[in-house]
Amino acid sequence: MKKNVGNPDRLIRILLALALVVWAWFAGMGSILGVVLLVVAVVLVVTASISFCPLYLPFGLSTRGHTKN
């Protein structure tokens, strides 16, 4: 699994996840909307923490800078 999520992308994902958790709180954690928002927030945090987004693969996208080996 090759990393394809750069640091700016990771920060955006984490901030968006926090916003979704707040939105879920106001929507009601037990409501359908609240649960969907929490699931999306968890996915964003997981992809940010492992620096890998499977949706980038089919498109050949990467937000990581070029690194020297």
N, CA, C and O atoms as a GROMACS GRO file, in nm:
protein
  276
    1MET      N    1   0.085  -0.116   0.000
    1MET     CA    2   0.000   0.000   0.000
    1MET      C    3   0.090   0.123   0.000
    1MET      O    4   0.154   0.155   0.101
    2LYS      N    5   0.095   0.192  -0.112
    2LYS     CA    6   0.179   0.310  -0.127
    2LYS      C    7   0.104   0.434  -0.077
    2LYS      O    8  -0.013   0.454  -0.112
    3LYS      N    9   0.169   0.514   0.003
    3LYS     CA   10   0.105   0.633   0.058
    3LYS      C   11   0.075   0.732  -0.054
    3LYS      O   12   0.160   0.757  -0.140
    4ASN      N   13  -0.046   0.789  -0.053
    4ASN     CA   14  -0.083   0.884  -0.156
    4ASN      C   15  -0.155   1.008  -0.101
    4ASN      O   16  -0.216   1.083  -0.177
    5VAL      N   17  -0.147   1.028   0.030
    5VAL     CA   18  -0.210   1.144   0.093
    5VAL      C   19  -0.102   1.227   0.160
    5VAL      O   20  -0.035   1.180   0.252
    6GLY      N   21  -0.085   1.351   0.114
    6GLY     CA   22   0.016   1.440   0.169
    6GLY      C   23  -0.030   1.510   0.295
    6GLY      O   24  -0.146   1.497   0.335
    7ASN      N   25   0.061   1.583   0.358
    7ASN     CA   26   0.031   1.650   0.485
    7ASN      C   27  -0.081   1.753   0.476
    7ASN      O   28  -0.167   1.755   0.563
    8PRO      N   29  -0.084   1.840   0.373
    8PRO     CA   30  -0.196   1.934   0.366
    8PRO      C   31  -0.331   1.861   0.352
    8PRO      O   32  -0.430   1.902   0.413
    9ASP      N   33  -0.334   1.756   0.274
    9ASP     CA   34  -0.455   1.676   0.256
    9ASP      C   35  -0.496   1.610   0.387
    9ASP      O   36  -0.614   1.604   0.418
   10ARG      N   37  -0.399   1.563   0.463
   10ARG     CA   38  -0.427   1.500   0.592
   10ARG      C   39  -0.490   1.601   0.688
   10ARG      O   40  -0.586   1.569   0.758
   11LEU      N   41  -0.435   1.723   0.692
   11LEU     CA   42  -0.489   1.826   0.779
   11LEU      C   43  -0.632   1.861   0.740
   11LEU      O   44  -0.718   1.877   0.828
   12ILE      N   45  -0.658   1.874   0.612
   12ILE     CA   46  -0.793   1.905   0.565
   12ILE      C   47  -0.890   1.794   0.603
   12ILE      O   48  -1.002   1.822   0.646
   13ARG      N   49  -0.848   1.669   0.589
   13ARG     CA   50  -0.933   1.555   0.625
   13ARG      C   51  -0.967   1.556   0.774
   13ARG      O   52  -1.081   1.529   0.812
   14ILE      N   53  -0.870   1.587   0.858
   14ILE     CA   54  -0.893   1.588   1.002
   14ILE      C   55  -0.986   1.703   1.041
   14ILE      O   56  -1.077   1.684   1.122
   15LEU      N   57  -0.964   1.821   0.982
   15LEU     CA   58  -1.052   1.934   1.012
   15LEU      C   59  -1.194   1.909   0.962
   15LEU      O   60  -1.291   1.944   1.030
   16LEU      N   61  -1.206   1.848   0.846
   16LEU     CA   62  -1.338   1.816   0.793
   16LEU      C   63  -1.407   1.712   0.881
   16LEU      O   64  -1.528   1.720   0.904
   17ALA      N   65  -1.331   1.614   0.930
   17ALA     CA   66  -1.388   1.513   1.019
   17ALA      C   67  -1.439   1.577   1.148
   17ALA      O   68  -1.546   1.541   1.197
   18LEU      N   69  -1.363   1.672   1.202
   18LEU     CA   70  -1.409   1.742   1.322
   18LEU      C   71  -1.538   1.819   1.295
   18LEU      O   72  -1.629   1.819   1.378
   19ALA      N   73  -1.546   1.884   1.180
   19ALA     CA   74  -1.668   1.958   1.145
   19ALA      C   75  -1.786   1.862   1.131
   19ALA      O   76  -1.898   1.895   1.171
   20LEU      N   77  -1.762   1.744   1.074
   20LEU     CA   78  -1.869   1.646   1.058
   20LEU      C   79  -1.918   1.592   1.193
   20LEU      O   80  -2.036   1.566   1.211
   21VAL      N   81  -1.826   1.576   1.287
   21VAL     CA   82  -1.865   1.530   1.421
   21VAL      C   83  -1.952   1.636   1.489
   21VAL      O   84  -2.051   1.603   1.553
   22VAL      N   85  -1.914   1.763   1.475
   22VAL     CA   86  -1.996   1.870   1.532
   22VAL      C   87  -2.133   1.872   1.466
   22VAL      O   88  -2.234   1.886   1.535
   23TRP      N   89  -2.137   1.858   1.334
   23TRP     CA   90  -2.264   1.856   1.262
   23TRP      C   91  -2.349   1.737   1.309
   23TRP      O   92  -2.470   1.751   1.327
   24ALA      N   93  -2.285   1.621   1.328
   24ALA     CA   94  -2.357   1.502   1.376
   24ALA      C   95  -2.414   1.528   1.516
   24ALA      O   96  -2.524   1.482   1.548
   25TRP      N   97  -2.340   1.599   1.598
   25TRP     CA   98  -2.386   1.632   1.733
   25TRP      C   99  -2.515   1.712   1.727
   25TRP      O  100  -2.611   1.684   1.799
   26PHE      N  101  -2.517   1.813   1.640
   26PHE     CA  102  -2.636   1.897   1.629
   26PHE      C  103  -2.750   1.826   1.557
   26PHE      O  104  -2.867   1.855   1.584
   27ALA      N  105  -2.718   1.735   1.466
   27ALA     CA  106  -2.822   1.660   1.394
   27ALA      C  107  -2.882   1.552   1.482
   27ALA      O  108  -2.992   1.504   1.457
   28GLY      N  109  -2.809   1.512   1.585
   28GLY     CA  110  -2.852   1.404   1.672
   28GLY      C  111  -2.771   1.280   1.641
   28GLY      O  112  -2.780   1.224   1.532
   29MET      N  113  -2.691   1.238   1.736
   29MET     CA  114  -2.599   1.126   1.714
   29MET      C  115  -2.672   0.998   1.676
   29MET      O  116  -2.617   0.915   1.604
   30GLY      N  117  -2.793   0.980   1.723
   30GLY     CA  118  -2.866   0.857   1.695
   30GLY      C  119  -2.950   0.863   1.569
   30GLY      O  120  -3.007   0.762   1.527
   31SER      N  121  -2.958   0.982   1.509
   31SER     CA  122  -3.038   0.993   1.386
   31SER      C  123  -2.961   0.933   1.268
   31SER      O  124  -2.840   0.911   1.276
   32ILE      N  125  -3.031   0.907   1.161
   32ILE     CA  126  -2.967   0.850   1.043
   32ILE      C  127  -2.859   0.944   0.991
   32ILE      O  128  -2.749   0.901   0.958
   33LEU      N  129  -2.892   1.073   0.982
   33LEU     CA  130  -2.793   1.171   0.935
   33LEU      C  131  -2.672   1.174   1.027
   33LEU      O  132  -2.559   1.178   0.980
   34GLY      N  133  -2.695   1.172   1.156
   34GLY     CA  134  -2.585   1.174   1.252
   34GLY      C  135  -2.492   1.054   1.237
   34GLY      O  136  -2.370   1.068   1.241
   35VAL      N  137  -2.551   0.937   1.219
   35VAL     CA  138  -2.470   0.815   1.204
   35VAL      C  139  -2.390   0.820   1.074
   35VAL      O  140  -2.272   0.784   1.072
   36VAL      N  141  -2.452   0.864   0.966
   36VAL     CA  142  -2.382   0.874   0.837
   36VAL      C  143  -2.266   0.972   0.848
   36VAL      O  144  -2.156   0.945   0.800
   37LEU      N  145  -2.289   1.086   0.912
   37LEU     CA  146  -2.182   1.185   0.930
   37LEU      C  147  -2.067   1.129   1.013
   37LEU      O  148  -1.951   1.155   0.983
   38LEU      N  149  -2.100   1.054   1.116
   38LEU     CA  150  -1.994   0.994   1.199
   38LEU      C  151  -1.914   0.889   1.122
   38LEU      O  152  -1.793   0.880   1.139
   39VAL      N  153  -1.981   0.810   1.040
   39VAL     CA  154  -1.910   0.709   0.960
   39VAL      C  155  -1.815   0.778   0.862
   39VAL      O  156  -1.700   0.735   0.847
   40VAL      N  157  -1.861   0.882   0.797
   40VAL     CA  158  -1.775   0.956   0.703
   40VAL      C  159  -1.657   1.018   0.779
   40VAL      O  160  -1.544   1.017   0.729
   41ALA      N  161  -1.682   1.071   0.898
   41ALA     CA  162  -1.574   1.129   0.978
   41ALA      C  163  -1.470   1.024   1.015
   41ALA      O  164  -1.350   1.052   1.011
   42VAL      N  165  -1.515   0.905   1.051
   42VAL     CA  166  -1.420   0.797   1.085
   42VAL      C  167  -1.337   0.758   0.964
   42VAL      O  168  -1.216   0.737   0.976
   43VAL      N  169  -1.399   0.748   0.847
   43VAL     CA  170  -1.326   0.715   0.725
   43VAL      C  171  -1.220   0.822   0.697
   43VAL      O  172  -1.107   0.789   0.661
   44LEU      N  173  -1.256   0.948   0.712
   44LEU     CA  174  -1.160   1.056   0.688
   44LEU      C  175  -1.041   1.049   0.786
   44LEU      O  176  -0.927   1.069   0.746
   45VAL      N  177  -1.069   1.022   0.912
   45VAL     CA  178  -0.961   1.013   1.011
   45VAL      C  179  -0.871   0.893   0.982
   45VAL      O  180  -0.749   0.904   0.994
   46VAL      N  181  -0.929   0.781   0.946
   46VAL     CA  182  -0.849   0.661   0.916
   46VAL      C  183  -0.761   0.684   0.795
   46VAL      O  184  -0.642   0.653   0.797
   47THR      N  185  -0.818   0.740   0.687
   47THR     CA  186  -0.736   0.763   0.567
   47THR      C  187  -0.629   0.868   0.594
   47THR      O  188  -0.520   0.860   0.537
   48ALA      N  189  -0.657   0.965   0.680
   48ALA     CA  190  -0.554   1.064   0.716
   48ALA      C  191  -0.445   1.000   0.799
   48ALA      O  192  -0.327   1.032   0.782
   49SER      N  193  -0.482   0.912   0.890
   49SER     CA  194  -0.381   0.853   0.979
   49SER      C  195  -0.290   0.753   0.909
   49SER      O  196  -0.174   0.739   0.946
   50ILE      N  197  -0.341   0.684   0.806
   50ILE     CA  198  -0.256   0.588   0.734
   50ILE      C  199  -0.199   0.647   0.605
   50ILE      O  200  -0.124   0.580   0.534
   51SER      N  201  -0.234   0.772   0.575
   51SER     CA  202  -0.186   0.843   0.455
   51SER      C  203  -0.215   0.768   0.326
   51SER      O  204  -0.134   0.768   0.233
   52PHE      N  205  -0.329   0.704   0.321
   52PHE     CA  206  -0.367   0.629   0.202
   52PHE      C  207  -0.516   0.645   0.176
   52PHE      O  208  -0.597   0.627   0.267
   53CYS      N  209  -0.550   0.680   0.053
   53CYS     CA  210  -0.690   0.693   0.013
   53CYS      C  211  -0.716   0.600  -0.104
   53CYS      O  212  -0.660   0.621  -0.212
   54PRO      N  213  -0.798   0.496  -0.086
   54PRO     CA  214  -0.823   0.402  -0.195
   54PRO      C  215  -0.896   0.465  -0.313
   54PRO      O  216  -0.885   0.414  -0.425
   55LEU      N  217  -0.968   0.574  -0.293
   55LEU     CA  218  -1.037   0.640  -0.404
   55LEU      C  219  -0.940   0.710  -0.498
   55LEU      O  220  -0.975   0.738  -0.613
   56TYR      N  221  -0.819   0.739  -0.452
   56TYR     CA  222  -0.720   0.802  -0.538
   56TYR      C  223  -0.659   0.703  -0.638
   56TYR      O  224  -0.613   0.744  -0.744
   57LEU      N  225  -0.658   0.575  -0.605
   57LEU     CA  226  -0.592   0.475  -0.688
   57LEU      C  227  -0.643   0.466  -0.832
   57LEU      O  228  -0.561   0.472  -0.924
   58PRO      N  229  -0.773   0.453  -0.856
   58PRO     CA  230  -0.819   0.439  -0.995
   58PRO      C  231  -0.786   0.560  -1.082
   58PRO      O  232  -0.776   0.549  -1.204
   59PHE      N  233  -0.770   0.676  -1.019
   59PHE     CA  234  -0.742   0.798  -1.094
   59PHE      C  235  -0.593   0.831  -1.098
   59PHE      O  236  -0.553   0.926  -1.164
   60GLY      N  237  -0.514   0.754  -1.027
   60GLY     CA  238  -0.369   0.779  -1.024
   60GLY      C  239  -0.332   0.908  -0.952
   60GLY      O  240  -0.229   0.970  -0.982
   61LEU      N  241  -0.414   0.949  -0.857
   61LEU     CA  242  -0.390   1.073  -0.786
   61LEU      C  243  -0.300   1.053  -0.665
   61LEU      O  244  -0.296   0.945  -0.606
   62SER      N  245  -0.227   1.157  -0.631
   62SER     CA  246  -0.147   1.158  -0.510
   62SER      C  247  -0.125   1.303  -0.470
   62SER      O  248  -0.094   1.387  -0.553
   63THR      N  249  -0.141   1.331  -0.341
   63THR     CA  250  -0.117   1.465  -0.291
   63THR      C  251   0.016   1.473  -0.218
   63THR      O  252   0.050   1.575  -0.159
   64ARG      N  253   0.090   1.365  -0.222
   64ARG     CA  254   0.223   1.364  -0.162
   64ARG      C  255   0.322   1.426  -0.259
   64ARG      O  256   0.311   1.406  -0.380
   65GLY      N  257   0.416   1.499  -0.206
   65GLY     CA  258   0.521   1.557  -0.290
   65GLY      C  259   0.617   1.448  -0.335
   65GLY      O  260   0.619   1.338  -0.280
   66HIS      N  261   0.694   1.480  -0.434
   66HIS     CA  262   0.795   1.383  -0.480
   66HIS      C  263   0.907   1.377  -0.378
   66HIS      O  264   0.959   1.480  -0.336
   67THR      N  265   0.943   1.255  -0.339
   67THR     CA  266   1.049   1.235  -0.242
   67THR      C  267   1.168   1.169  -0.309
   67THR      O  268   1.152   1.090  -0.401
   68LYS      N  269   1.286   1.204  -0.262
   68LYS     CA  270   1.408   1.143  -0.313
   68LYS      C  271   1.434   1.014  -0.237
   68LYS      O  272   1.417   1.009  -0.115
   69ASN      N  273   1.474   0.911  -0.307
   69ASN     CA  274   1.504   0.782  -0.242
   69ASN      C  275   1.648   0.773  -0.207
   69ASN      O  276   1.692   0.673  -0.151
   0.00000   0.00000   0.00000
